[in-house]
């Protein structure tokens, strides 16, 4: 059996929260995801230095990367320091 205070809650709560506006739809200025998925991208960024590229420059860069897939060689001293840092990280993960 419901007492009077519980019944009052059913009437008071909707009045208390009536000022909140809830919308299930996105704002009208948002572009729908379906439109964005079919959009043709005509500008890109370089994976090397993050500079803006045109579509033609990006295609040429992709071809160049495909021809030479190996990354550039780094200095042997720097490579050794990276190796030591990885060992240090491994030791720190084992010994807190």
C-alpha positions as CSV (number, residue, x, y, z in Angstrom):
1,X,0.0,0.0,0.0
2,X,1.4,3.4,-1.0
3,X,1.4,6.1,1.7
4,X,0.6,9.7,1.0
5,X,4.2,10.9,0.9
6,X,5.0,8.4,-1.9
7,X,2.0,9.6,-3.9
8,X,3.1,13.2,-3.5
9,X,6.5,12.3,-4.9
10,X,4.9,11.1,-8.2
11,X,3.4,14.6,-8.6
12,X,6.3,16.7,-7.3
13,X,9.2,15.2,-9.1
14,X,7.9,15.8,-12.6
15,X,7.2,19.4,-11.7
16,X,10.7,19.9,-10.2
17,X,12.5,18.6,-13.4
18,X,10.1,20.1,-15.9
19,X,12.6,23.0,-16.6
20,X,15.2,20.5,-18.0
21,X,15.0,20.1,-21.7
22,X,15.9,16.8,-23.2
23,X,16.3,16.2,-26.9
24,X,17.0,12.9,-28.6
25,X,17.9,14.6,-31.9
26,X,21.3,16.3,-32.6
27,X,21.4,20.0,-33.3
28,X,20.4,21.0,-36.8
29,X,23.9,22.4,-37.6
30,X,25.6,19.0,-37.2
31,X,26.3,17.1,-40.4
32,X,24.9,13.6,-40.5
33,X,27.3,10.8,-40.3
34,X,26.0,9.3,-43.5
35,X,26.9,12.4,-45.4
36,X,30.4,12.5,-43.8
37,X,31.0,8.9,-44.8
38,X,30.3,9.6,-48.5
39,X,32.3,12.9,-48.5
40,X,35.3,12.9,-50.9
41,X,38.4,14.1,-49.1
42,X,40.4,16.5,-51.3
43,X,43.0,17.5,-48.7
44,X,45.3,15.4,-46.5
45,X,48.2,15.7,-44.1
46,X,51.6,14.2,-44.6
47,X,52.4,11.2,-42.4
48,X,56.0,12.4,-42.2
49,X,55.7,16.0,-41.0
50,X,51.9,16.6,-40.7
51,X,51.9,19.4,-43.3
52,X,48.8,19.9,-45.4
53,X,48.9,18.2,-48.8
54,X,46.7,18.3,-51.9
55,X,45.2,15.0,-53.1
56,X,47.8,14.8,-55.9
57,X,50.7,15.3,-53.5
58,X,49.3,12.8,-51.1
59,X,49.0,10.2,-53.9
60,X,52.6,10.8,-55.0
61,X,53.8,10.4,-51.4
62,X,51.9,7.2,-51.0
63,X,53.5,5.8,-54.1
64,X,56.9,6.8,-52.9
65,X,56.3,5.2,-49.5
66,X,55.1,2.0,-51.3
67,X,58.3,1.8,-53.4
68,X,60.5,2.3,-50.3
69,X,58.7,0.7,-47.4
70,X,61.7,0.7,-45.0
71,X,62.0,3.6,-42.6
72,X,65.1,5.8,-42.6
73,X,68.0,4.5,-40.6
74,X,68.7,6.3,-37.3
75,X,72.0,7.0,-35.6
76,X,73.5,3.9,-33.9
77,X,74.1,5.9,-30.7
78,X,70.4,6.9,-30.6
79,X,69.4,3.3,-31.4
80,X,71.5,2.1,-28.4
81,X,69.9,4.6,-26.1
82,X,66.4,3.5,-27.2
83,X,67.4,-0.1,-26.5
84,X,68.6,0.8,-23.0
85,X,65.4,2.7,-22.3
86,X,63.4,-0.3,-23.3
87,X,65.4,-2.5,-21.0
88,X,64.9,0.0,-18.2
89,X,61.1,0.0,-18.8
90,X,61.1,-3.8,-18.7
91,X,63.0,-3.8,-15.4
92,X,60.7,-1.2,-13.9
93,X,57.6,-3.2,-14.9
94,X,59.1,-6.3,-13.1
95,X,60.6,-4.5,-10.0
96,X,58.3,-1.7,-8.7
